[in-house]
Structure formats: C-alpha cells, structure tokens
Amino acid sequence: MNETAQKLLDAQVAYVLDLTRGKRFPRLIKEKTEIAFEWMATVTLEQVITQERVMDIIMRNVVDRNFGGGIPEIAGEMTRRVLDYEGNETVTLADIFPRRIFDEMVDKAANLKNARESLINRTVRNPAYQGLVSDLLLGVVKDFLLSENLLSRGVPGLSPLLKLGKSTVNRAAPGLSAIVEDQIRDWLSRYVEIAVRHSERFLMDFLDENRIAEIADAQFRSSSSVPLASHFSNLDADDMEDLIVLGYEFWLSFRKTPYFLGVTQEIVDALFEKYGDRALSDILDDLGLTREQVTLEIVTAATPVLKLMMKSGFLEQAVRDELAQFYGSPACQSILAPGAQQDKAAKKTEAAGKAEAEGEPAPGKRPAARKKPAEGKKPAPARKGPGAKKTAKK
C-alpha cells in the first residue's frame, strides 16, 4: 500500500470511529432510520420477499433446525427462579390480575354456550365418567341395603336383625357379598345411561351464564388476596421442569407433522393476502412500530456495546481490516498511483523554483561548470568597477 492510500485509510478509519462517539451516533441512527422508513414507504411486501422465501425461512429455522437441549434447560432454570422469587410472599393475584379483565374473561367464557354444552356432552359420554356414576350408584345401594336405614329404624328389632344377617352371611358364605355386588352392578349398568342423561341435563341447566359468573366471582374473592406463594406451593419446581421438557418434546414432534406445515402455509398465505401489495411502512404502522421507537431501541442497545468495542480496540481494528482490503487492492492502487506521481513531480517543481529564487542549484541538479578560455587567448581582465579605465587598446 503506497503512502497516499495509507493516509486515506487512516483518515477514513478516524472518520468512521468518530461517528460512534458522543451525540453523533444517535444523530446518525436517526438520519438512517428516517431514510429507511422513507424507502419502506415506496416498496411493498411482495417486492421485498416472496411467500416461498418465507416458507423456506420457517423450514430452516423452525422445522429443520436442531435447537439442542439448552432451551428446555434454561426454561426450567428460569421457572425455578420464578417460583422461588421472594416477591411471591407479598404479591397477590389481585396485584397482577385486574378484576375488570377477569370479569371480561369470565363473561366471554360464560357466553360460549355451544362450546360449554359440547364440553359437558363429551365429559358425561366419557367411559370414565360413566364408570364413576356406576360406582357412586353401587355404593349408595350397598350402603342402603347393608346398613341401617330409614326402614330398619322404623321397624322395631329390624336393625339388629340386619346386622346379624350381614355378619352371618359373611361368615357362612364369604363370596356371597361379592356375588350380590356383581348382580347389583349388572342391574345398575342398565340404568347408567339414564343417569348420565339426567346428569348432562342437570349440568347444562345448572351451569348457565349467571351461575358461571357466580362461581367465578366466589373463586376470585377467595383467592385474589392470597399471596402468590400460596398458589405456587402446590407446584414442585422439579415437576415444572419435567412438564417443560415434555412440552418441548411435544413441540419437536409437532413441528414435523403435515398439520403444522399446512397451518403454517395458511398463515403465510393469509399474511400476503392482507399485506402483500401494501407498503412496508403500513405494516409497521399496524404493528405499532414507529421511527422514534426504532431509533431509541437501536441507540439504547448499541451504545454500550460500541463503547466496549471502542475501549478494547476491537472496533478500530475491525474497521481498519475491512477498509484496508479496499485501499490495498490493485484497483485502488492503480487509481492512486498517477496521483502519487503527480504529487511527487509537483513537489520537485516547487523545490526547484524555491532554489532558483535563492540562487542555489535546484535539488537533483549539479552546478554549471565554468567555460575554459580558448587556446592563444588571454582572459580579459576583470573590471574593478563602472568607472574603471581600460588597460588595453585594440
């Protein structure tokens, strides 16, 4: 790299570093953000990126990317810190969950009549629920038949007789009670469907909008003033970490399913149908992202990093290495070479003119040699002055 290129490199490095100091950096970011937003007002989403490219990005970074085990580990550690946070001892549910929002959520849930009725129907038709109803009925019948009841209390001497009969039956035929239980269960199975229909009808009538609001109100009143630590006491940190790991494993599997890919494609298509022919600035406006916010976030995030990079010398070296490739390139050297020669010639001309003005030989030139007199001739005597007399006659 010649001298001229080196000086230009040093000057540009100093200029770039100066842009990151003091108030110049925020001003620079603001100016560039303004230019970027003005440009984004002239281009549409479809001009910047296509649907195919968006799907490619999703495939690389969401579907095919190997995230490793660090994500669930970090999530588990952060969850443990949240559960152990000392503020949980004093902060209540009412402090973080405004009653107005809670009531709006309950009101919305209570008005989802179709969803509520479908949930009740699915619940009571579940075999587990039907088994629960059957066991409850069986327990009631057994307790009625083999225990003291209103009938035995109303008939003198019947209660001791029932107790004696039950004890005698158990000693005489230990398996008879089980046989009776099986017969009762078989008898009840024919009436379980009737009981399920009755319970379904009861739940749908009972859990109307007003009843749901009443239940939610009572629940909020009883739990809103309780510290969060009391609510979290039933959550074990190890169990939470296990749930996070299970959720992460589900996600890794779910993202590979055709359903996920199909839904993702639908979302991308809908995005381009809505914003494809609109300017990028309109999309940012809909997202609530302003120029001032972008400038503030960039300056806030970048300023301390730039200061650290400047202090360590990393920034200057990085800028210098990048620009040195340009100034040291043959193309740049060939452009600067004629200029360097012209500068050198100009310096020589300036030095020669200065030397002549002082009566000295120009730099790089030898002093002129005196001419010797011709043979047979004597050198003319030097004059002593303007008024000197001639000493020789022709």
RONURO-118844 format. One record per residue (C-alpha): y, x, z. Coordinates in pm, whole numbers, padded with zeros to 5 digits, always signed. Layout:
<rs>
YXZ/...
</rs>
This chain:
<rs>
+00000+00000+00000/+00333+00152-00105/+00638+00174+00114/+00808-00133-00031/+00501-00351+00021/+00465-00227+00379/+00825-00316+00458/+00784-00661+00309/+00464-00711+00510/+00634-00613+00836/+00929-00840+00762/+00713-01143+00685/+00493-01091+00991/+00802-01080+01208/+00935-01395+01041/+00612-01590+01095/+00586-01485+01460/+00947-01579+01517/+00866-01934+01402/+00637-01979+01702/+00895-01875+01963/+01128-02088+02168/+01268-02406+02014/+01184-02305+01660/+00820-02412+01686/+00886-02777+01789/+01152-02798+01519/+00909-02657+01263/+00636-02906+01359/+00882-03194+01344/+01000-03093+00997/+00646-03053+00865/+00535-03382+01023/+00826-03560+00855/+00726-03410+00521/+00360-03505+00575/+00447-03867+00663/+00674-03896+00361/+00392-03771+00142/+00140-04009+00302/+00368-04298+00207/+00310-04211-00159/-00072-04187-00164/-00347-04440-00090/-00673-04403+00098/-00875-04421-00224/-00673-04133-00370/-00743-03911-00073/-01111-03983-00012/-01387-04198-00159/-01643-04419+00011/-01919-04182-00097/-01750-03886+00071/-01701-04083+00392/-02072-04169+00398/-02157-03803+00332/-01945-03701+00631/-02117-03960+00851/-02460-03849+00735/-02388-03482+00809/-02212-03525+01143/-02371-03839+01288/-02716-03889+01138/-02844-03541+01050/-02656-03325+01298/-02855-03165+01579/-02645-03215+01891/-02879-03032+02126/-02931-03109+02492/-02582-03019+02609/-02435-03367+02559/-02661-03563+02798/-02645-03277+03046/-02265-03279+03050/-02257-03661+03063/-02495-03658+03360/-02285-03400+03545/-01966-03595+03483/-02132-03916+03602/-02237-03745+03923/-01880-03628+03979/-01750-03981+03928/-01996-04125+04178/-01905-03854+04432/-01529-03887+04380/-01354-03918+04717/-01123-04189+04586/-01418-04427+04574/-01389-04461+04950/-01045-04624+04932/-01007-04772+04583/-01129-05131+04546/-01235-05335+04246/-00906-05526+04259/-00716-05197+04224/-00865-05122+03884/-00959-05469+03757/-00661-05709+03741/-00751-06066+03833/-00579-06200+03523/-00807-06003+03292/-01113-06101+03496/-01024-06470+03470/-00970-06443+03094/-01309-06279+03051/-01481-06545+03262/-01303-06821+03071/-01418-06675+02741/-01777-06635+02862/-01783-06988+03003/-01676-07134+02667/-01960-06965+02478/-02170-07281+02508/-02409-07206+02222/-02478-06858+02349/-02530-06986+02705/-02772-07259+02600/-02964-07015+02378/-02992-06769+02669/-03120-07040+02903/-03371-07161+02643/-03505-06812+02582/-03529-06746+02955/-03724-07059+03050/-03956-07020+02749/-04046-06671+02852/-04409-06648+02975/-04292-06457+03279/-04064-06744+03380/-04338-06999+03323/-04571-06791+03538/-04306-06782+03810/-04275-07162+03804/-04652-07200+03820/-04680-06965+04120/-04400-07147+04300/-04567-07485+04250/-04902-07344+04356/-04755-07207+04675/-04590-07539+04758/-04911-07738+04701/-05127-07496+04902/-04878-07491+05184/-04869-07870+05184/-05245-07917+05181/-05348-07643+05420/-05062-07653+05667/-04905-07902+05899/-04708-08158+05703/-04543-08490+05749/-04872-08673+05702/-05051-08478+05975/-04757-08513+06208/-04754-08892+06161/-05125-08938+06236/-05229-08856+06595/-05507-08596+06610/-05497-08514+06239/-05314-08181+06272/-05580-08018+06495/-05846-08158+06267/-05682-07996+05962/-05658-07662+06140/-06021-07690+06248/-06125-07786+05896/-05939-07495+05738/-06091-07247+05985/-06436-07391+05941/-06414-07386+05563/-06304-07020+05563/-06600-06922+05784/-06858-07135+05610/-06754-07064+05253/-06514-06770+05220/-06481-06818+04843/-06411-07187+04858/-06039-07139+04915/-06014-06926+04600/-06204-07191+04402/-05968-07461+04525/-05672-07239+04433/-05807-07191+04080/-05855-07564+04037/-05504-07632+04162/-05364-07364+03926/-05553-07520+03634/-05417-07861+03727/-05063-07723+03756/-05081-07550+03417/-05080-07893+03254/-04753-07974+03431/-04577-07639+03396/-04431-07736+03058/-04283-08047+03217/-04140-07839+03500/-03993-07587+03253/-03822-07862+03055/-03680-08007+03374/-03552-07665+03487/-03398-07600+03145/-03217-07930+03152/-03105-07866+03510/-02969-07518+03431/-02778-07639+03125/-02620-07920+03322/-02557-07709+03629/-02410-07403+03455/-02121-07574+03282/-01775-07420+03231/-01641-07530+03569/-01948-07414+03764/-01946-07074+03596/-01578-07034+03685/-01651-07130+04046/-01938-06882+04074/-01732-06603+03918/-01437-06679+04145/-01653-06665+04454/-01810-06339+04339/-01472-06179+04270/-01331-06288+04604/-01626-06143+04794/-01637-05809+04609/-01282-05733+04493/-01166-05599+04830/-01474-05382+04885/-01432-05006+04816/-01599-04878+04502/-01819-04650+04712/-01992-04960+04849/-02066-05082+04496/-02187-04738+04391/-02412-04700+04695/-02693-04874+04510/-02667-04625+04222/-02851-04299+04262/-02698-04006+04073/-03040-03884+03958/-03127-04230+03829/-02796-04246+03642/-02870-03912+03475/-03213-04041+03376/-03055-04353+03225/-02809-04138+03030/-03092-03926+02893/-03286-04238+02793/-02976-04383+02626/-02921-04055+02439/-03282-04051+02321/-03243-04409+02201/-02931-04310+02008/-03107-04017+01841/-03378-04256+01723/-03149-04547+01636/-02920-04340+01412/-03216-04268+01183/-03309-04631+01126/-03232-04813+00800/-03047-05075+01004/-02794-04822+01133/-02736-04685+00784/-02695-05037+00646/-02444-05138+00914/-02252-04813+00868/-02228-04873+00493/-02100-05226+00560/-01828-05092+00791/-01718-04828+00537/-01709-05089+00260/-01502-05323+00477/-01263-05039+00562/-01199-04963+00196/-01168-05331+00108/-00890-05362+00364/-00715-05024+00329/-00839-04869+00006/-00529-04948-00201/-00281-04913+00086/-00071-04607+00166/-00195-04376+00438/+00127-04435+00631/+00042-04808+00652/-00296-04725+00807/-00131-04501+01066/+00115-04779+01146/-00173-05022+01204/-00330-04766+01437/-00002-04732+01624/+00034-04364+01536/+00399-04261+01483/+00562-03939+01367/+00702-03878+01711/+00357-03910+01870/+00202-03669+01621/+00478-03413+01677/+00457-03445+02055/+00078-03405+02068/+00073-03104+01833/+00352-02924+02020/+00203-03007+02360/-00144-02885+02264/-00046-02584+02053/+00240-02428+02253/+00037-02283+02543/-00233-02165+02303/+00022-01988+02083/+00181-01822+02385/-00156-01688+02495/-00237-01568+02144/+00104-01402+02118/+00071-01231+02455/-00270-01088+02372/-00157-00966+02028/-00420-01179+01855/-00166-01390+01664/+00023-01095+01522/-00294-00918+01417/-00432-01233+01256/-00110-01292+01059/-00088-00928+00958/-00451-00912+00842/-00405-01224+00633/-00080-01112+00466/-00198-00752+00421/-00464-00875+00180/-00188-01010-00042/+00054-00718-00020/-00226-00468-00066/-00371-00646-00369/-00350-00477-00709/-00145-00768-00846/+00121-00733-00576/+00123-00354-00605/+00175-00374-00981/+00469-00611-00929/+00632-00392-00666/+00569-00057-00849/+00852-00086-01111/+01090-00187-00840/+00994+00114-00635/+01057+00347-00931/+01393+00186-00995/+01488+00227-00630/+01394+00593-00648/+01598+00652-00964/+01895+00472-00816/+01880+00694-00507/+01874+01005-00728/+02173+00888-00929/+02365+00813-00610/+02284+01155-00466/+02385+01332-00791/+02716+01154-00803/+02789+01248-00445/+02701+01613-00506/+02927+01636-00812/+03213+01488-00618/+03172+01764-00358/+03140+02040-00624/+02781+02110-00541/+02486+02106-00779/+02305+01779-00793/+01982+01764-00598/+01694+01894-00801/+01917+02097-01039/+01974+02475-01048/+02333+02610-01052/+02457+02705-01406/+02422+03081-01487/+02733+03284-01588/+02754+03395-01950/+02741+03774-02013/+03022+03929-02232/+02930+04028-02586/+02849+04395-02657/+03152+04609-02765/+03396+04379-02594/+03556+04429-02266/+03604+04140-02042/+03954+04003-02034/+04139+04092-01718/+04184+03809-01479/+04530+03671-01434/+04687+03704-01099/+04896+03402-01135/+05106+03189-01364/+05386+03445-01374/+05172+03750-01432/+05275+03985-01719/+05042+04067-01999/+04894+04412-01962/+04768+04444-02312/+04919+04386-02652/+04744+04275-02951/
</rs>
